[in-house]
Amino acid sequence: MRYSKLFFHPISVFIFSIVALATSLTLYIYWYFEVSAGLESVIRKFNLDATQFLEFQTWVVVLILSILVGIILLGIFIIFVYNQKTYQLYRLQHNFINNFTHELKTPVTSLKLFLETLSKHSLSREEQLKYIRYMLNDIHRLSDTINQILNLARIESKSFGGEFVLTDVVSIVEQFYKHNNHLFQNCEITIRNPSDNSFFYIVDQSLFEMLLMNLTTNAIKYNTSPVPSLEISFARHKNKLQIRFADNGIGLKKSEIKKVFKKFYQIGRSDDRSAMGSGLGLHLVQNIARLHKGKVVAESKGKEQGTVFTLILPQPEKAPPETRTLQ
């Protein structure tokens, strides 16, 4: 069974096809010249007119056949690459379904357990409130996972009807963490603006807050420090606005720096499978950045050295805030 799978593997089939086609072409050319040599000897022996048997177009025919075979080989190669990409996408989707199911099943199981505990046992008010808080956390987790899927689908289908408004990005960031402080109580979040300037840019506030939420939860989730920390700083560099999100998390390998923005890509933690997530957070972040004509880049010094995600936006506006549509 093992050898049969190896034999019918797409790579094996591709290699065998190439070898078979190349061998066929070689044998055909060899046979052609053998026949031509035989005809030449017959022509000389019987003193026949060579133009009746061998014409100048011989090499033209061989050249055309070689080009056609080359086109066939190129077609096979393209089909092979397409097949491999399709297989890779299938594998990523399969992993996503498994992890997404886990992301849904875990809080649902937890909710069921807490509800059964509340229904079967007489608990004090303090214990009831404790279980209610647990259940609210699970509901929040479920809601976040579902919203990520829905928002990504809307963004990728270009059906996200947002309103882009010229506003101070620093103010948006400060207000976001002020209003959501209860979600990040166990994390030290520092906002730095050395120039003390306002940076006006045309943004959709709901999308921008979604980007902030994903980067912050990512910094907390992939972190083994006793107290996760996130430092957010603003700077203008070469007429571009750079917003840096530096955490003290588990860091990234060099091979993972570009992969983390791919759809379904996950960096798992061996000690906590639930921390793997759906593999959509950073992909969603990059899509939101592109909608704002910017991009997000990652950098890390290695394992347990933390990660820095930098949102790079075109030159910020200097005008006072006013409603304006992003072109």
Secondary structure by P-SEA (a helix, b strand, c coil): caaaaaaacaaaaaaaaaaaaaaaaaaaaaaaaaaaaaaaaaaaaaccccccccccaaaaaaaaaaaaaaaaaaaaaaaaaaaaaaaaaaaaaaaaaaaaaaaaaaaaaaaaaaaaaaacccccaaaaaaaaaaaaaaaaaaaaaaaaaaaaaaaaacccbbbbbbccaaaaaaaaaaaaccccccbbbbbbbcccbbbbbbccaaaaaaaaaaaaaaaaaaccccbbbbbbbbbbcccbbbbbbbbcccccccccccccccccccccccccccccccccaaaaaaaaaaaaccbbbbbbcccccbbbbbbbbcccccccccccccc
